[in-house]
Amino acid sequence: MTPSTRTTRQWQDADAAHFLHPFTNFQALAKKGSRIITRAEGIYLWDSEGHKILDAMSGLWCVNVGYGQQALIDAAARQMKELPFYNAFFQTATPPAIELAELLAEVSPPQFKHVFFAGSGSEGNDTVVRMVRRYWDILGQPERQVIISRHNAYHGSTMAGASLGGMSGMHAQGGLPIPGIEHINQPYWVENGHGLGRDEFGLVAARWLEEKIRIIGPEKVAAFIGEPVQGAGGVIIPPATYWPEIQRICDKYGILLVSDEVICGFGRTGRWFGCETFGMKPDLMTFAKGVTSGYVPLGGVMVGERVARVLIDQGGEFEHGYTYSGHPVACAVGLANLRLIRELGLVERVHDDVGPCLAEAFASLREHPLVGDAEACGLMGALLLVRDKASLAPFPHQVGIGMVCRGHCFANGLIMRAVGNRMIIAPPLVITRTQIDEMTTLIRRCLDLTLADVQREGWR
Ligand SMILES: Cc1ncc(COP(=O)(O)O)c(C=O)c1O
């Protein structure tokens, strides 16, 4: 059935009757009714009521090339006709998977020549856990099992992904984390800086890793994993000193470094991968989302030579894989997407043009009475909403200030996400300067409406 054949109400009723949404209070949503999104073009979405919405979240951090790109649509259609599916298990491969592996190696930092395909970021991180442990097994150090991550990290929602992640709400359901995963605190200066300068704090936060390694025993630690910028945790941009110090510590103890590039990859930070922006040299990189701009599901792990050589030369069979590892349609779309990113020069554009423009726009929002801090990195940004600008004192949790602001965004044709008291964005990389102005005007309007609520309700 096409969207126009049902009313919004009919869609909502059928949705509530059958569709269990991710990360959703099912009962509350059923009462309220979902917003039904029916089409998209460029950086805009339309809902079933005909409202136009500026999608400042790129779907879910994925639609890097924007909606409606004909090259991706054609690539999918062509591949579906030619060969819609074949697996890569039984000593077989398909041309799109081979070509995408080749192109991924080309755009990745030089230590990466191999890729293991998965269907999503979560599956990519499950692969990381199995691969890292297998690596140490092959090297005769099977006691190296522990993977260290950070509180408030997001690495997916499978058992391993949710365990690697540091979301307390997720750990509270279903006996997580699984054994062998440990967490240190995040490099979030506003909460953990305690009066230190940002750069000094970056070093302190990185050294929490060294403390943890010493507590566990270096001979038991397999790897450290982190997102260059924590996305779902609220666009937490670490101080510039953080990642180089993490790299030094991993090198010192011979621990593998894993960069989860599911959000930061494919131009988001102004380089092809976030690790390049932050000056680290990971052994493994998880990717998903932007690899196909979200048009079809695809994820995987870029495997650096340190790990690949051991797996290939000494490992025998690696007992791991997915039906959709190297799915030909997904890989054909991935290829078209990466070629388009290159053709449009999107990575350079984020670095030299729209990234700095967004940084300027966010700097101007710092003057708003509700905004305590405004940060941007490439095309991702966060506004910290505070009760008191001078002390950065937060609103009481029960006010739900982020959700109040998000409500205004929804009502005013803007998709912006709330993470606690942080309002975050990650618009498509094709956004223009004029559209950044339009987005900033909308954000300012929603902040004003939120401030009016604060004043009316006496929240400060
Ligand atoms: C950094 C990071 N890693 C992994 C994932 C999980 O990816 P997926 O939802 O495709 O399983 C996400 C999803 O948002 C993510 O942001």
The ligand as an ORCA input file, in Angstrom:
! r2SCAN-3c Opt
* xyz 0 1
  C      29.283      4.242     17.534
  C      28.248      3.221     17.230
  N      28.607      1.927     17.177
  C      27.722      0.960     16.879
  C      26.396      1.264     16.620
  C      25.431      0.186     16.312
  O      25.092      0.206     14.989
  P      23.741     -0.534     14.494
  O      22.590      0.205     15.078
  O      23.877     -0.468     13.004
  O      23.822     -1.945     14.984
  C      25.990      2.603     16.648
  C      24.593      2.976     16.361
  O      24.162      4.082     16.530
  C      26.929      3.596     16.971
  O      26.580      4.887     17.054
*
